[in-house]
Amino acid sequence: MLLFAFVVAAAIFSTSNALYPSSSEVVELTPSNFDKLVVQSDDVWIVEFFAPWCGHCQSLVPEYSKAAKALKGVVKVGAVDADAHKSLGSRFGVSGFPTLKVFGSNKNKPEDYRGARTAQGLVDAGFKALRDAVDDRLGGKRSGGGGSSGGSGSDKDVIELTDSNFASKVLESEDLWLVEFFAPWCGHCKNLAPHWAKAATELKGKVKVGALDATAHTYMASKYGVQGYPTIKIFNAGKKDSSSVEDYNGGRTASDIVNFALDKLAENIPPPEVKELSSNEVLKEACGEHPLCVVSVLPHILDCQSKCRNEFIDMLKDLGDKYKKKMWGWVWTEAGKQPALEDGLEIGGFGYPAMAVVNAKKMKFSILRGSFSADGINEFLRDLSYGRGSTAPLRGAELPKIEESEPWDGKDGALPVEDDIDLSDVSLDDKDEL
């Protein structure tokens, strides 16, 4: 009886210390599984070091869980009870809670996550780390489409598929799969082989890359209408059905295949938030945690009331959705509210609305010279994404300082009420003579 009571008490104590239930997509990490799951894996991980009694940790749970669900099958999300497992916290220099770290290419030197503690911020950081990890495998840069791929991959990273294992490995998984249907005697298949192997190695842990000998395993080849070799099919992430399959018609180099696969993964990214610049933290998150940040200065509320302003913000949201694969940050402020920002980006007094795009890594910016419209901004951003357009250095090689302010309340603006002037004691007959 005493033993039973002890076991029940221990179970209750253990449950009370867990912030994330077993049904959560957040993986519980401990000293016994950390190296195997994180350090020795090819996956990118976001790991929270928490203490069960920590109020900020408890507040983070909904957003962290949401991020884990959004990143499922793409980036791993885990949590360490650093109060119970102090050795892990000490190993990675954890001195406060919660501490968030991103384990990318170098698992022994994770990067501190200093972005917004929101699902969107965490998802953005996960995809940035994923892109960086793949770029590292490509040798530090991404080749353009159609070029030849140097280096080599490993055949062992290409998953061998058959009629008997296709359903369990591909159709019953929620991973994104690229599957080549080939014939051993096919010359084009032989030419594709080293590129396919290299892509499989570079995408390991992110996208599953498989190959099926369609001459030996004719059932699956027939099911998916394979008539020539090689035929490449995409089995999209999530639960699979007949609508999950599509043909791959892209380039046949490793870089083409890798870039396509990463773009496919990015389709699951939610649209970025368009945030109002109300603090330095908002600017640092938007610009410091993203490759570029798009800064808009909208007219004063008295010049452009709530309906007008919301139309501008909705347009920026649509553009953010269109360019979400770029993982840029998006912010806005009201004309005259952030003078240092306008001065630093040389758009003060230029006319409103106005826009500048900032590269915080290079400390450079570019100004929209065309119309502040969907077409005008799209052309401007498209040129920047292709490396075109003029840039200028940020003054002082630092981001402008943001004045703390209350966010817009969503209402129309109103002129300040002035007191009436009492003229009852003024005699209009009195004249002052010089």
C-alpha positions in Angstrom: 0.0 0.0 0.0 2.8 2.4 0.8 4.6 1.5 -2.4 1.3 2.2 -4.4 1.0 5.6 -2.6 4.6 6.5 -3.4 4.1 5.6 -7.1 0.9 7.7 -7.3 2.6 10.6 -5.6 5.6 10.4 -7.9 3.3 10.3 -10.9 1.4 13.4 -9.7 4.6 15.2 -9.0 6.0 14.3 -12.5 2.8 15.5 -14.2 2.8 18.8 -12.3 6.4 19.5 -13.5 5.5 18.9 -17.2 4.5 22.0 -19.2 3.8 20.0 -22.3 1.5 16.9 -22.4 2.5 13.7 -24.1 0.0 14.5 -26.9 1.9 17.7 -27.7 4.2 18.0 -30.8 6.8 19.4 -28.4 9.4 16.6 -27.7 10.4 16.1 -24.1 14.2 16.1 -23.9 16.3 14.7 -21.1 20.0 13.9 -20.5 19.3 10.3 -21.6 17.9 11.2 -25.0 19.3 14.7 -25.8 22.5 13.7 -27.7 20.7 11.0 -29.7 17.7 13.1 -30.7 19.4 16.5 -31.1 23.2 16.5 -31.2 23.6 13.4 -33.3 20.7 14.1 -35.7 20.6 15.9 -39.0 17.4 17.7 -38.0 17.2 21.4 -37.1 15.9 21.8 -33.6 14.4 24.6 -31.5 14.8 23.8 -27.9 13.3 25.6 -24.9 15.1 25.3 -21.5 12.4 25.9 -18.9 11.5 25.6 -15.2 7.9 24.4 -14.3 7.5 27.2 -11.7 8.5 30.0 -14.2 5.6 32.3 -15.1 7.1 33.4 -18.4 7.6 29.7 -19.3 4.0 29.0 -18.6 2.9 32.0 -20.7 5.0 30.7 -23.6 3.3 27.3 -23.7 0.4 28.2 -26.2 2.7 29.9 -28.7 5.5 27.3 -28.4 2.9 24.5 -28.9 1.4 26.3 -31.9 4.9 26.7 -33.5 5.7 23.0 -32.9 2.5 22.0 -34.6 3.2 24.3 -37.6 6.8 23.0 -37.9 5.9 19.3 -37.7 7.8 17.3 -40.2 10.0 20.3 -41.0 11.9 21.5 -37.9 11.9 19.6 -34.6 10.7 21.5 -31.5 11.7 20.2 -28.0 11.8 21.3 -24.4 14.1 20.6 -21.4 13.0 20.9 -17.8 16.3 22.6 -16.9 15.2 22.8 -13.2 15.1 19.0 -13.1 18.0 18.4 -15.5 20.5 21.0 -14.4 23.4 19.3 -16.3 21.8 20.1 -19.7 21.1 23.7 -18.7 24.7 24.1 -17.5 26.1 22.4 -20.6 24.5 25.1 -22.8 25.0 28.1 -20.6 21.4 28.5 -19.5 21.2 31.1 -16.8 17.5 32.1 -16.9 14.1 30.8 -17.9 12.8 30.4 -20.5 16.0 30.2 -22.7 15.4 29.3 -26.3 18.2 27.9 -28.5 18.3 26.9 -32.2 20.4 23.9 -33.0 21.3 24.2 -36.7 24.4 23.0 -38.6 26.7 23.1 -35.6 24.9 21.2 -32.9 27.6 21.9 -30.3 27.3 25.6 -30.7 23.5 26.4 -30.9 22.4 30.0 -31.5 20.4 31.9 -28.9 16.9 32.8 -30.1 16.2 36.4 -29.3 13.1 37.0 -31.5 9.5 37.5 -30.6 8.1 34.8 -28.3 5.3 34.1 -30.8 4.5 31.1 -33.0 5.2 33.3 -36.1 8.6 34.4 -34.7 9.6 30.8 -33.8 8.5 29.5 -37.2 10.5 32.2 -39.0 13.6 31.3 -37.0 13.1 27.6 -37.7 12.9 28.2 -41.4 15.9 30.5 -41.4 18.0 27.9 -39.6 16.8 25.3 -42.0 17.8 27.4 -45.0 21.2 28.1 -43.4 21.8 24.4 -42.7 21.0 23.5 -46.3 23.2 26.3 -47.7 26.0 25.0 -45.5 25.6 21.6 -47.1 25.7 23.3 -50.6 29.1 24.8 -49.6 27.9 28.1 -48.3 25.9 29.3 -51.3 22.9 28.3 -53.4 23.4 27.7 -57.1 21.1 29.1 -59.6 18.7 26.8 -61.6 20.1 25.0 -64.6 23.7 25.0 -63.4 25.7 21.9 -62.8 26.0 20.6 -59.3 29.5 20.0 -57.8 30.2 17.8 -54.9 28.7 14.4 -54.3 25.8 12.8 -52.4 25.4 9.5 -50.8 23.2 6.8 -52.3 22.3 5.7 -48.8 20.3 8.9 -48.3 18.0 7.9 -51.2 15.3 5.7 -49.7 14.7 2.6 -51.7 10.9 2.1 -52.3 9.0 -1.0 -53.5 5.5 -2.0 -54.1 5.4 -3.6 -50.6 6.8 -0.6 -48.6 5.5 2.3 -50.5 2.3 2.7 -48.5 3.9 2.5 -45.1 6.9 4.8 -46.0 5.2 7.4 -48.2 1.5 7.3 -48.1 1.1 6.8 -44.3 3.7 9.5 -43.4 3.1 13.2 -43.1 6.5 14.1 -44.6 7.1 15.8 -47.9 8.4 13.2 -50.3 10.1 13.5 -53.7 10.0 10.1 -55.5 11.8 9.1 -58.7 10.3 6.3 -60.7 13.3 5.0 -62.8 14.4 2.1 -65.0 17.9 0.7 -64.5 18.7 0.8 -68.3 17.5 4.4 -68.7 20.3 6.8 -69.7 18.5 9.9 -68.4 18.0 8.1 -65.0 21.7 7.4 -64.9 22.5 11.1 -65.5 20.1 12.1 -62.8 21.5 9.6 -60.2 24.3 11.7 -58.8 22.1 14.8 -58.6 19.3 12.8 -56.9 21.8 11.4 -54.4 23.3 14.9 -53.6 19.8 16.4 -53.2 18.9 13.5 -50.8 21.9 14.2 -48.7 21.3 18.0 -48.6 17.6 17.5 -47.7 18.2 14.8 -45.2 16.0 15.4 -42.1 13.8 17.9 -43.9 12.4 16.2 -47.0 12.3 12.5 -47.8 13.8 11.6 -51.2 13.1 8.1 -52.6 13.5 6.0 -55.7 11.4 3.2 -57.1 12.5 0.8 -59.8 9.4 1.0 -61.9 10.4 -2.0 -64.1 10.5 -4.3 -61.0 7.7 -2.7 -59.0 5.0 -2.1 -61.6 2.0 -1.8 -59.3 2.9 1.6 -57.9 4.3 2.8 -61.3 1.0 1.9 -62.9 -1.1 3.5 -60.0 0.6 6.8 -60.5 0.5 6.8 -64.3 4.3 6.5 -65.0 4.9 6.2 -68.7 8.5 7.4 -69.1 11.7 7.5 -67.2 12.7 9.1 -65.0 9.3 10.4 -63.7 9.4 12.4 -60.5 6.4 12.8 -58.3 5.8 15.0 -55.3 3.8 13.7 -52.4 3.0 16.8 -50.3 3.4 17.1 -46.6 0.5 16.2 -44.3 -2.1 13.3 -44.6 -1.9 11.8 -48.1 -4.8 11.3 -50.5 -5.2 11.4 -54.3 -4.9 15.2 -54.3 -1.6 15.1 -52.4 0.4 13.9 -55.5 1.7 16.2 -58.3 4.3 16.0 -61.1 7.7 17.5 -60.7 8.6 19.5 -63.8 11.6 21.5 -62.5 15.3 21.3 -63.2 17.3 18.1 -62.8 20.3 19.5 -60.9 20.8 18.9 -57.2 20.4 22.7 -56.6 17.2 22.8 -58.6 15.7 19.9 -56.6 16.8 21.3 -53.3 15.5 24.8 -53.9 12.2 23.4 -55.1 11.8 21.2 -52.1 12.6 24.0 -49.7 10.1 26.2 -51.5 7.5 23.5 -51.1 8.2 23.3 -47.4 7.9 27.1 -47.1 4.3 26.9 -48.5 3.3 25.8 -45.0 4.6 29.0 -43.5 1.7 31.3 -42.3 1.7 34.8 -43.7 4.0 37.2 -41.7 2.5 39.7 -39.3 2.6 43.4 -40.3 3.5 44.9 -37.0 3.3 48.5 -35.8 6.7 50.0 -34.8 6.0 50.8 -31.1 9.4 49.7 -29.6 13.0 48.9 -30.4 12.2 45.3 -29.8 9.7 45.2 -32.7 12.3 46.7 -35.1 15.1 44.3 -33.9 12.8 41.3 -34.3 11.6 42.4 -37.8 15.0 43.4 -39.1 17.5 41.4 -37.0 15.8 38.0 -37.3 15.0 38.2 -41.0 17.0 38.6 -44.2 15.3 41.9 -45.0 12.6 44.0 -43.4 10.0 46.1 -45.2 9.4 49.4 -43.3 6.3 51.5 -44.3 5.5 55.0 -43.1 1.8 55.6 -43.5 0.1 59.0 -43.5 -0.9 60.6 -40.2 -4.3 59.4 -38.9 -5.8 62.9 -39.5 -4.7 62.7 -43.2 -5.8 59.1 -43.6 -8.5 57.8 -41.3 -9.0 54.2 -40.1 -10.6 53.0 -43.3 -7.8 54.5 -45.4 -5.1 53.2 -43.0 -6.6 49.7 -42.9 -6.6 49.5 -46.7 -2.9 50.2 -46.7 -2.3 47.6 -44.0 -4.4 45.0 -45.8 -2.4 45.7 -49.0 0.9 45.1 -47.0 -0.5 41.9 -45.6 -1.3 40.6 -49.1 2.2 41.5 -50.2 3.6 39.8 -47.1 1.7 36.7 -48.0 3.0 36.8 -51.6 6.6 37.1 -50.5 6.3 34.9 -47.4 8.8 32.4 -48.8 11.4 35.1 -48.5 10.8 35.2 -44.7 11.1 39.0 -44.5 9.9 41.1 -41.6 7.1 43.7 -42.1 6.5 46.8 -40.0 4.8 50.1 -40.3 4.5 53.4 -38.4 2.7 56.7 -38.6 4.2 59.7 -40.3 6.0 61.9 -37.8 5.8 59.3 -35.0 9.4 57.9 -35.4 11.5 60.9 -36.6 14.8 59.0 -36.1 13.6 56.2 -38.3 12.5 58.5 -41.1 15.7 60.5 -40.9 17.8 57.3 -40.9 16.0 55.9 -43.9 15.9 59.3 -45.6 12.2 59.2 -46.1 11.2 62.1 -43.7 9.3 64.8 -45.5 9.6 62.8 -48.7 5.8 62.3 -48.9 3.5 59.7 -47.4 3.0 56.8 -47.6 6.6 55.8 -48.0 8.6 52.6 -47.9 12.2 51.4 -47.3 13.6 47.9 -47.2 16.5 47.3 -44.7 19.2 44.7 -44.8 20.3 44.7 -41.1 23.2 42.3 -41.8 24.8 44.6 -44.3 23.4 47.7 -42.7 22.0 49.0 -46.0 18.6 50.1 -47.2 16.7 50.8 -50.4 13.9 53.3 -50.9 10.7 52.8 -52.9 10.8 55.5 -55.6 7.7 54.3 -57.5 4.1 54.4 -56.4 2.9 53.1 -53.0 0.5 50.7 -54.6 0.3 46.9 -54.9 1.9 46.9 -58.4 4.5 49.6 -57.5 5.6 47.8 -54.3 5.6 44.4 -56.0 7.9 45.7 -58.8 10.2 47.2 -56.1 10.4 44.1 -54.0 10.8 41.8 -57.0 13.8 43.8 -58.2 15.3 43.6 -54.7 14.8 39.9 -54.5 16.8 39.6 -57.8 19.5 41.7 -56.4 18.6 44.8 -58.4 18.0 48.3 -57.2 20.2 50.9 -55.6 21.1 50.8 -51.9 22.6 53.2 -49.3 24.4 52.6 -46.0 22.5 53.1 -42.7 23.8 56.1 -40.8 26.2 55.1 -38.1 26.0 51.5 -39.3 23.1 50.8 -36.9 19.3 50.5 -36.8 17.5 53.8 -36.0 16.3 54.2 -32.5 12.5 53.7 -32.0 10.6 55.9 -29.5 8.3 53.8 -27.2 4.7 54.6 -28.0 1.2 53.2 -27.6 0.0 51.2 -30.6 -2.8 52.6 -32.7 -6.2 51.8 -31.2 -7.8 51.2 -34.6 -10.0 54.3 -34.4 -10.4 57.4 -36.5 -8.3 60.4 -35.5 -9.8 63.6 -34.0 -8.5 67.1 -33.7 -7.7 68.2 -30.1 -10.6 70.1 -28.5 -9.6 73.7 -27.8 -11.1 75.8 -25.0 -13.5 78.6 -26.0 -12.0 82.1 -25.5 -14.2 84.3 -23.2 -14.4 87.8 -24.8 -17.0 89.1 -22.3 -14.4 91.3 -20.5 -12.9 92.7 -23.7 -14.2 96.2 -24.8 -14.0 96.5 -28.5 -14.1 100.3 -28.1 -10.8 100.4 -26.3 -7.9 101.5 -28.5 -4.3 101.4 -27.8 -2.4 104.3 -29.3 1.3 104.3 -30.1 
